[in-house]
């Protein structure tokens, strides 16, 4: 049996400010003329906020589910988390598909083979940037959350080697792939793919690349780190990446997990 723990009300107001960062990021992309006078750092707020939400997700999960010692607890945890994610995602996706159908949009028949991944929330697991951001683009973060929940079950596995494997191997893959694809090379360097849709996917949307943020939240919770320190860690988590490898506003790479 999984017991619910008390609410963390101190996080409520902080969540509002980070949510507004994401809103501003998307509005800046949709209405560039109105936001042209804003300083450049405004466009980095969205990615920083998403990093914080992934750290927060790990913190909250570790706080509410400090142990999953039996198969029943693991099963109940997974069912509860999917029940929070999938129904709303399914309704929104179905509504989007209905709109495309009613308006005779050519996008739907051209990409029907993507529907399986979107309805199973595995679109970011495909290593395909187009599939990851298809249909309801911002739902990529929900797909990542499902990946994190499965990883969390492994992180609390009874065998130490499995816990280490579940954390280190995906993080290593998430770091190695962008490097191997030249995502961090200067734009004018031979072999550089920086700024390409595939690199944006590998750096910002590929679940193993973001797992370190979720794991950081779990570690912070276990260490009883206070909320201001949690905010600082998340802000610094991707600072270098966001400043040197910034996706365009409105590209669909930010969303609230």
C-alpha positions, -999 to 999 in steps of 0.1 A, spaced: 0 0 0 13 35 -9 5 61 17 0 98 6 22 124 24 15 160 32 14 187 6 44 209 -1 26 243 -1 59 262 -2 63 251 -38 30 264 -50 40 301 -55 73 291 -69 56 269 -95 36 300 -106 66 320 -115 83 292 -134 51 285 -152 49 321 -163 85 317 -177 72 290 -200 42 311 -210 63 341 -219 87 319 -239 58 305 -260 42 339 -265 75 354 -276 76 327 -303 40 332 -314 41 370 -314 77 380 -321 68 415 -332 53 423 -298 82 408 -279 110 421 -301 121 448 -275 126 423 -247 161 415 -237 177 383 -251 177 364 -218 139 363 -218 141 336 -245 161 314 -222 136 315 -194 114 287 -209 142 261 -211 154 270 -176 118 267 -162 114 232 -178 146 221 -162 133 232 -129 101 214 -134 119 182 -141 140 186 -110 108 193 -91 92 162 -105 120 140 -91 118 158 -58 80 153 -54 81 117 -66 108 109 -40 89 128 -13 56 110 -20 71 76 -28 102 71 -6 102 34 -11 88 8 -35 99 -24 -19 72 -48 -32 59 -56 -66 25 -44 -55 39 -10 -45 57 -8 -78 26 -17 -98 4 7 -78 29 35 -83 30 30 -120 -8 28 -123 -13 59 -102 12 80 -122 -1 69 -156 -36 77 -143 -25 113 -137 -9 117 -171 -26 96 -197 -64 105 -195 -58 143 -200 -32 137 -227 -56 113 -245 -84 138 -244 -63 167 -257 -47 145 -284 -81 132 -295 -95 168 -296 -65 179 -318 -71 149 -341 -108 157 -344 -100 193 -354 -75 181 -380 -101 157 -394 -130 182 -394 -108 208 -412 -95 183 -438 -60 190 -428 -35 170 -448 -12 166 -417 -34 138 -403 -33 113 -432 4 119 -438 14 110 -402 -11 84 -391 17 60 -383 28 84 -355 -5 79 -336 6 48 -318 36 66 -302 15 96 -292 -13 76 -276 12 54 -257 32 85 -246 64 71 -262 69 97 -289 102 110 -274 115 75 -271 116 70 -309 148 91 -315 128 109 -342 124 147 -337 94 149 -360 75 122 -341 84 138 -308 68 171 -316 40 159 -339 3 166 -332 4 181 -297 40 192 -296 43 202 -260 33 167 -248 69 157 -253 75 165 -217 47 142 -206 64 114 -226 96 122 -207 78 120 -174 66 85 -182 102 75 -189 112 90 -155 86 71 -136 98 38 -151 134 48 -143 123 56 -107 110 21 -102 144 9 -113 162 34 -90 145 18 -60 151 -18 -72 163 -42 -45 196 -50 -63 223 -23 -61 237 -30 -96 203 -25 -112 198 9 -94 232 20 -107 225 7 -142 191 24 -145 207 58 -136 241 58 -152 235 41 -185 206 63 -198 224 95 -186 256 83 -204 236 77 -236 219 111 -232 253 128 -230 271 108 -257 246 110 -285 246 149 -288 284 149 -287 286 121 -313 262 140 -336 282 173 -334 255 192 -315 279 211 -293 304 221 -321 305 257 -332 280 263 -360 307 271 -386 328 240 -376 331 210 -400 307 183 -389 286 207 -367 249 200 -366 242 226 -338 207 241 -341 193 213 -363 159 198 -353 177 165 -345 201 182 -322 174 202 -305 156 169 -299 187 151 -285 197 180 -262 163 191 -250 137 164 -256 153 130 -255 144 114 -222 179 101 -212 193 136 -218 168 150 -192 170 121 -167 198 138 -148 174 166 -138 149 142 -125 176 122 -106 189 155 -92 154 161 -77 154 127 -61 188 132 -46 179 166 -33 148 152 -16 169 124 0 194 149 13 167 172 27 179 202 7 158 233 11 136 248 -16 159 278 -24 187 254 -31 164 233 -52 156 264 -73 193 273 -77 203 238 -88 176 237 -115 186 271 -127 222 261 -131 214 226 -144 212 237 -180 225 272 -180 255 265 -202 235 245 -227 207 271 -229 231 300 -235 252 281 -261 225 260 -277 192 279 -276 161 266 -295 139 291 -312 110 304 -292 77 287 -299 95 256 -312 75 234 -289 104 224 -267 90 238 -235 60 225 -215 51 219 -179 56 184 -169 
